Amino acid sequence: MEFRKRRFYQVLTDRFASSNQKACTNLRHYCGGDYKGMISKLDYIKDLGYNAIWISPTVAQAENDNGAYHGYWFSDFYASNPRFGTDQDLKNMVKEAHKRDIYVIADVVYNHVGGCRGGRKDFSCIKTFPHADQYHDDCEINDYNNEWQVMNCRLSGLPDLNQQNPNVKNELLKWAQWYIKEYNFDGYRIDTIKHVQHEFWQELRKVTPWYNIGEIFDGSYDKIKSFMNRNEVFTAFEYPLYYQIGSTIGGGQSMYGLSNVFFEAQRKFGDSQRDFGVFFENHDNPRFLSQHGNDLKKYENAITLVSTWIGVPYLYYGCEQDMKGGADPDNRRALWDAGYSTSKHHYQFIKTLNNMRKKFAFESLNQQEAYVKDDFYAYMRGDKVLVALTNKGQNAAQVHYKIPTAFPGNTKICNIFFGTADCISTHLDGSADIFLDKGESKVFVRQTDL
C-alpha cells in the first residue's frame, strides 16, 4: 500500500516556519507560523528524508481566539484560519508539497468545537453548528474508565458534538468529503477517536476511503482494536509502543517491554501492524530529551527504533534540532528559534536512517526479534537490516552480546552510521558479536549494500 512507503514529519503550523519571523515569547498564543513559511522549508523536510507531512488543523477557530494557535477549536468548518494564511496560500502549500512528492495529511476533529465568549451554553460563534441541540448535554469527563462519559461529556470543557443527531452526523460526513477535495489533501489524521461513538466511525469509513490515521490516546491494544478495524478507522498511532519507548529506552526499564508490545501487536493486528503510526514524540507530550535527562544516546536509540520499526514512522518537528520542552505548551516551541541547520548531527543521523529505509523498501520487510536482554534489544528487518538498541544511556560502559541474525555465515556487515569504519563478520552459523559503546544504537547492513 502506498502509505506504507511514506515517512511522516509532523508540522505544528504556527511553530514550524514563518514568512515574517519573530521571536516566540508567549507559547500560549500565536507565534506567526504560516503556509508561506512552510513552503520555504519543504526542501528542508525533503532533504531530511521525509515524503509526507501531517499539518495542524486548518479550519477557522472560535472567536479567533489568540490561544487557538494549535487549531483544535473549530468554528466555521468551511473557512480557513486566517492566522496561517489565505485559502490560496494553503492550496499553494499543498501544490508545492506535491511537486516534491510530499504527501499532506490534514488534522481533523469530529468530536468537539471551540468555546464561545457567552459561556458553556453559547454556541453562536460556531457557524457550522450554532444550536444547542447539536451538542451532547453539558457534563465533564471525570472518569476515563467510564466509556459513556468519555463519549458523551466534554473534553477539557469543549462543546461536545452530538453525532447521534442526524443533522450533525450528515454535516460532518459531507464536510469530510468536501474538505479533502477542496484542498487536495492525501488523507487525514483524526483527533480524539475514543471520544466518539463507534456508529459514527462506521458511517465515516463508508464515505472516506482514503488514508485515515486515528489518535486513540490509550496504552491498550484492545482499546485501539475496538476502533481500528475494517469497519471503522483504517489505522492508528501506536500508543502502547510509545509508552514502552519512554519506559524502556528513556526510563531504563527492561527491554523485554519492547518485546512484549511487538508480539502483542503482531498477534492482535497481523498484517495491519504495518500500518501503525510509529512515534516517540508529539504535540501532546513532553519532548523526549526533557523527560529523560537530556541523554543524547537514549535519544538516538528512540530515533533509531521509530525509523526502523514495523509500521509508518512519524517524527515531530524539531527532533532533528534536539528541541526540548516540557508539558504543553513548552513542547511546542518555534523551530525558527532553534534554527534549520542541515549539518546538525541528528539531522544527518535521521537522514541516514531515512535513506536506508527508502533503499531497502522497509514496507515490504518483515520484522523478526533477534535477541532481548534487560539492557539490549535487537531485531531484523527481513534478511537485509539488523537493528541493535540499548537503554544504558550515554554514560554506560560497553554492552556486548553474541546474537543470532538472518545474515548468512561469514558475511561482512557494517553499521550505517560509520560505514566501512565499523564492520564485523558474522560467524559460520550467522550469529554476530554486537558491541555498543556508551549507549549507542547501531544499524547493520551487508557491506555490499552500503
N, C-alpha and C positions, 0 to 999 in steps of 0.2 A: 504494500500500500504506500502511496506517495508520501504521506505524512510521517511514516517511519523513517524516511530519508532526511527529515528536517531536523535541524539543530536550532533551538529557540533561544532568543535573547529577550528577556523581559524589560520593557521600557516603561518607566513611570514618566509619562509625557511631560509633566510640569518640572521634572527634575533632571531629565536626560540631556537636553540641549536647547539653547535659546538663541533666537536671532537678534536679541537685544540683551546681551549677557550682563547681569548684575549679581553682586554677592547675595546669597540667600541667607538673610539674617533672621527670618522667622519661619521655622519649619512647619508651623501650623497654618500658614497662609500660602497663597500662590507665590511662586518664585520666578516665573517667567518662561518656563519651558514651553515650546510650541512646535508646530509641524514644520515650519520653515527651518528651525534649528535642527529638527530631526533629519530632514532631508540632507542637511550639510554633513551629517555624521553617519549616513547609511554606509558609506565606504569604510568607515571605521569598524562598523559591525561586520561587514562582509569580509574584511581583511582578517578579522579575529576568527573567522571560520563559521559564522552563523548565517543560515539561509532562511530564517524565519524570525519574525518579531511578534511579541504579544504586547499590544499597546494599552494604555489606560482607557477607561470608558470615554467616549467622545461626546456624549449627549449633554444638552443644556442642563444646568444644575439649578436646584430650587433656590429661589431668591438671589440667584447669582452670588451666593454666599462665598466670602473670601476664604473660608475654611474648606471649600469643596474642591480643592486642588487635585484630590485623588480621583474624583469623577464618579463616586458611587451614590450621589444624592440626586437622582434623576428628577426632572420636572416635565419638560417637553421632549418626548421621545423622538420627535421628528425634526428637532433642531440641534445644531452643533453647539458645543461650548465655545463661546467667542474668545475666551481667555487663551485657547490653544490655536486660534486662527479661524479662518473662514471655512465654509463648506468646500470651496475650491482648493484651499490650502491642504485640507485633509485628502481630497481626491488626488491632488498633485503628489502628496507624500506616498500614497498607495501606488500610484503610477510609477514613481521613481524607484520604489522598492521592487516592483515587479520587473522593471528594466534590468535590475541586478539579480534577478531570480531569488528575491527575498519575499517569502510569503508574509502576509499581515493578518493576524487574527485580532479581532476586536473583543473587548471585555464587556459582557452584557449582564444585566441584572433584571430578573423577573420577580424577585421576592419582595422588594421594597422600593420606596422612593425617598426623596428628601423631605425635610420638615418645613412647614410654613411658619411665618412670624406670629400668626394668631394662636399658636398653641397646638395641642395634640388633636383637637377636633377641627382644625383648619386645614383644608386641602385645596384652597382656592389658588395657590401658586403652582399646583401640579396640573399643567394644561391638559395632559393626556388623560388623567384620572382625577377630576376635580370634586367627585361626590363621595359622601361618607359611606354609601352602601357598596362602594368599590373596594372597601378595606375590611379586614377582619376586625372584630371588636378589640378595643384598646386593652391590652394586657402585656406584661413584660415576661420575658423568659427568665424564670427563676430556677428552673431545674432542667438541665440539659439531658437528663435521663428520661424526661417526660416528653415523648415524641409529639403528643398533641400540642404542648406548649411550644416546642421547637418549630412546629409547622404553622402555628396559628397566632403566636404572640410576636411582639416587636423585638427585633434585634437592635440593641443599642438605642432604643427609643424611636426607631424609624418606622413610619407608617407601613403596615404590612398588607400588601395587595391580596385581595381575595380571589384567587384563581378559580374558585368554585363558582363564582359569578360568571355566567356565560359571556356577558359583555366584556369583562376584564380578560378572561381567557382568550376570547376571539381577537381582541385588540392586540394582545401580546403575540399571538401566533401570526397575525397579519404583519405586525411591526417587524418581527424576526425575519420574515421573508423579504419585506421591503428594504430593510437596513443593509443586508448583505449585497443586494443588487445595486442599491443606490451608491455605495462606496467601493464596490468590487472587492470586498474582503474575501479572505480564503477560508475563514472559519471563525468560531467563537470560543472564547474562554468564558464559562458560565459561573457566575458568582453564587454563593450560598445555596448550593443544591439541596442540602438536607433540610432546609427550612421551607421547602415547597412540597406539596402532596405528590405522590407517585403518579396519580392520574394525569396531572399536568405534563409531566415529563414524557409520558406515553403519547400524549397528543402532540407535543412539540417534536418528538422524534419523527413522526409521520410527515411533517412539513419542512423539516430542516435536515436534509440528507447529507449535509457536509460535515466536516470535522468539528465536533463539539467536545471540548475537554472541560470537565466539571471540577469545581472546588468542593470537595466533600471533606471538610475540615475535621478529620476524625482519624484516630490511630488504629481503627479496627477494619481489617479487610472485609469482614462480614457486613459491616455498615456500608462500606464502599460498594460491595457487590449488590446490595439491595437496590442501589440506584444505577450502577454501571453494569448494564446487561443489554441484550439485543433489543429490548423493548423501550428502554429509557435513555440514559446518557451513554454516548459512544465510548468515552474513556474518561479518566480522572487523574488528578495528581496523586502521586504515591506517598501519601502522608505517613503510613506506617514505616516506610523506608526512611523518610525524612527524620522521623523521631529517632530511629536507630542510628543514623549517621551522627546525630547530635550526641547520643549517649555513648556510643562505642568509640568512634574516631574522636569526637570532641571531648567526651567525658571520661574516656579511658576504661569504660566497662567492657566486658568480654566481647570479642569479635564474633562469638557464637550468635550474638544478636543479629548480625547481618545474615548469617547462615539461616537462621530461623525465618526471617522475613522473606528471603529468597525462595525457600522451599514452600512456604505457605502461599505466597503469590503464585508460584508455579502450579501448585496443586489446585488452587481455587479459581484461577483465571486462564490457565492453559496458554494458548497462543495469544490471547488478549494481553498477557503480561508485556508483550512487545509494544503495546500502545500507551502504557502508563506514561505520564509526565514525571520525569525523574528530576529532583531538585534538592538543594540543601540550603537555599536562602530564598526569601521572597519579601514582599512589601508588608506582610502581616507579622513578621517575626524578627527579633534582633539579628543583626549581622553575626556571622559565624565567628569572626575574629574578636568581636566584643563579648561574645558569650563564652569563648574558650581561650581566654588568656593571651590573645594575640599570637598564638602559636602558629607560625607560618608553615611548618611541616604538617601539622594536622590539617591545616587549610588546604595544602596541596593534596593530601590524601582524599579529602572530601571532594575537591575538584576532579581528581582522577576518577573517583568512583562514579560521580554523576556523568562524567564524559564517556565512560566505558560500560556502564551497567546496561542490562537489557531494558529497553524502553526508549523514550524520546527525551533527550536532555534539554533542560531549561536552566539558563544562567541569569541571575538577577543583575541588572545593570550595575556597573561599578566594581563587581567582583574582581575584574581584571586589573583594577587600580587599587586593590587592597582596601576598599572602603569599609569603614567601621560604622557602628551605630547601635544604640540600644533599642528599647521598645519604640514603637510608633509614637511620634514621627521621626525620631532620631535615626531610624534605619532608612530614611528617605531623603538623605542629603543631596544637594545638587552636584551632579557629576562635574560640571564645569569648575567647581571649586577644587576638585581633586585633579582635574586635567585629563587629557586624552592621549597620554603618551603611548605610542605603539612599541616602544623599546623596553617598557617596564617588564620585569622578569615574569610576572604572572600573565601579562598579555601574551608574551611569547610562549609561555608554558601551555596556556589554553589553546592557542593557535596550533601548537604541535599536536595536541590531543585531537582537535577537530580535523586537522589534515589527515591524521591516521584513521579516524573514524570514517571519513569520506573514502579514503583509499581502499579500505577493506570492506566497504559496504556492510557496516555493522547491522543494518536492519535485517540482513539475511543470516547472520551468525547466531547459532545457539549459545547459551551461556551454561557452563558446567563448573561447579565448585571443584577446586583442585585441592585445597588444604585450608584448615582452620585451626587456630590456637587462640588462646585468650588475647594475645597481643599481635596476631597476624591473620590475614585473610587473603587468599589467592583464588583466582578463577580464570578460566579460559573462555575466550570468545572463538567458537569453532576450533580449528587447529591452527589459527593464524596469530592470536594475540594472548599473552599471559599478563595478567594484572596482579601486582603484589602490593598489599597495603599493610600499614601498621598503625596502631593507636598510641605509640610510645611518646611521640612528640619530639620537639627539636633538641631537647637536652638528653635524649636517650643514648645508651650505648648501642652497639651493633646488634641487630636481630638476624639470626641465621637459622634457616630450616631447609632440609632436603625434602623436596616435594615432587609428586607426580605431575607430569604435564601431558599435553596431547601432541607435543612435538616428537618427531622421530628421534631415535638414539643418535648420538654423535652429531647433533645439529648445533651449529653456532647461532646463538640468539643474542640480540643486543637491545639495550634499554634505549627507547626512542628519544629520551631527554639528553642523552650524551652520545648517541650514535655508536661508531666503532670504538670509542674510548671506553665503553662499558659493555663488554661482551663476555659471555660464558658459553661453554659447550654442555649440552645435555649428556647424561650418562648413557650407557648402552640400552638401558631399559626406558629411556626417555625422561627420567627424573632429572631434576636440576637442583643445585645448591644456590639458594637465593640469600643474598646478603643485603640488608637495608641499614644504611648508616644514618645516625642522628635523625631518625623518624621519617626518612624519605619514603616516597612511593616510587615504584618502577613499573614500566610497561615494556614487555619484551616482545619482539617480533624476530623472525628469521633475519639473519644478516643479509641474505639475498633479497629481502623485502624492504630494506631500508630505502 
